Amino acid sequence: MTATDAIPALAIDEVLSELVEEFDLLGDWEGRIEYVIDLGKGLAPLPESDRVETNKVPGCAAQVWLSTRFADGRLFFDADSDSALSKGNIALLLKLYSGREPAEILAFDARAALDRLGLPSALTRQRANGLNSMVGRIREAAAAGTA
């Protein structure tokens, strides 16, 4: 079992609450964006075998790869990007979603969560669209996992 195979200790809403607190402490958007970029630096390198067209997330300003594994009734995600900010955005989403059961992912209101963090308003329209595409890909995987 790797770090990305870890089952989250906290409920998804609790992880979001922690993130909201961290974002509030950071104050301005410069600090928040720096924090998101730092999250991306913590992602494990994505194997070359996962950097394939089927794992690419369409609609992102940068190249973003998201691979999905289903094990023991849970979805696990690995990701990478060629952009520091996009890599940070996907790392933030993995912090929320990886290791969750599909029903938990589908029940979580990602748009409201991202708005609570204030992320979409801090990003360019294209990057905000990319973030929504990343969430969409995660939700598609969850929907397929409940089928």
C-alpha positions in Angstrom: 0.0 0.0 0.0 1.4 3.4 -1.0 0.7 6.8 0.5 -1.9 7.4 -2.3 -3.6 4.2 -1.2 -4.3 5.5 2.3 -7.8 5.5 3.5 -8.6 9.0 4.8 -8.9 9.3 8.6 -11.3 12.2 8.4 -14.6 12.6 6.6 -14.5 14.7 3.5 -16.4 17.6 5.2 -13.8 17.5 8.0 -10.9 17.7 5.5 -12.7 20.6 3.8 -13.1 22.4 7.2 -9.3 22.0 7.8 -8.5 23.4 4.4 -10.9 26.4 5.0 -9.1 27.1 8.3 -5.7 26.9 6.6 -6.8 29.2 3.8 -8.2 31.7 6.3 -4.9 31.8 8.2 -3.1 32.5 5.0 -5.1 35.6 4.4 -4.3 37.1 1.0 -4.5 35.3 -2.4 -0.8 35.3 -2.9 -0.3 33.2 0.2 -3.2 30.9 -0.7 -1.9 30.3 -4.2 1.6 29.6 -2.8 0.0 27.1 -0.4 -1.7 25.3 -3.3 1.5 25.2 -5.3 3.3 23.7 -2.2 0.6 21.0 -2.1 1.5 20.1 -5.6 5.1 19.7 -4.7 4.1 17.0 -2.3 2.5 14.8 -5.0 4.4 11.5 -5.7 5.8 11.4 -9.3 3.3 9.9 -11.7 4.7 6.9 -13.5 5.3 7.4 -17.2 2.9 4.5 -17.9 0.1 6.7 -16.4 0.9 9.7 -18.6 -1.3 8.6 -21.4 -4.0 10.3 -23.4 -6.8 8.5 -21.6 -5.7 9.9 -18.3 -5.4 13.5 -19.6 -8.0 15.9 -18.2 -9.5 17.9 -21.0 -10.2 21.6 -20.7 -7.2 22.4 -18.5 -4.8 25.3 -19.3 -1.9 22.9 -18.7 -1.5 19.2 -19.2 -3.0 17.3 -16.3 -3.0 13.6 -15.9 -5.4 11.8 -13.5 -5.2 8.0 -13.1 -7.8 6.1 -11.1 -7.7 2.8 -9.2 -10.6 1.1 -7.6 -9.8 -1.1 -4.6 -11.8 -2.4 -1.7 -14.8 -0.3 -2.7 -12.8 2.9 -2.8 -11.3 5.1 -5.4 -7.7 6.1 -5.3 -6.3 8.8 -7.6 -2.8 9.7 -8.7 -2.1 12.8 -10.7 0.5 15.2 -12.1 0.7 18.3 -14.3 3.3 20.2 -16.2 2.2 23.4 -14.4 2.9 24.1 -10.7 -0.5 25.7 -10.1 -2.5 23.0 -11.9 -0.5 20.4 -10.0 -1.4 22.1 -6.8 -5.1 22.3 -7.7 -5.2 18.5 -8.5 -3.2 17.8 -5.2 -5.9 19.8 -3.3 -8.6 17.7 -4.9 -6.8 14.4 -4.2 -6.6 15.5 -0.5 -10.4 15.7 -0.5 -11.3 12.7 -2.7 -8.6 10.0 -2.9 -9.4 6.9 -0.8 -13.2 7.7 -0.7 -16.1 5.5 -1.5 -17.8 6.5 -4.8 -21.1 7.4 -3.0 -19.2 9.8 -0.7 -17.6 11.5 -3.7 -20.9 11.9 -5.5 -22.7 13.2 -2.3 -20.0 15.9 -1.8 -20.8 19.3 -3.4 -17.5 20.1 -4.9 -18.6 23.5 -6.4 -19.7 24.7 -2.9 -16.5 23.4 -1.4 -14.3 25.2 -3.9 -16.4 28.4 -3.4 -15.9 28.1 0.3 -12.1 28.0 -0.3 -12.5 30.9 -2.8 -10.4 29.1 -5.3 -12.4 29.7 -8.5 -12.5 33.5 -8.0 -8.7 33.5 -7.5 -8.0 31.7 -10.8 -8.2 32.8 -14.4 -11.3 31.7 -16.2 -9.3 29.0 -18.0 -7.7 27.7 -14.8 -11.1 27.7 -13.0 -12.6 25.7 -16.0 -9.7 23.3 -15.7 -10.4 22.8 -12.0 -14.0 22.1 -12.8 -12.8 19.5 -15.4 -10.6 17.8 -12.8 -13.6 17.6 -10.4 -15.7 16.3 -13.3 -13.2 13.5 -14.1 -13.2 12.5 -10.4 -17.0 12.4 -10.3 -17.2 10.4 -13.6 -14.8 7.8 -12.0 -17.1 7.7 -8.9 -20.2 7.3 -11.0 -18.6 4.4 -12.9 -17.6 2.9 -9.5 -21.1 2.8 -8.3 -22.4 1.1 -11.5 
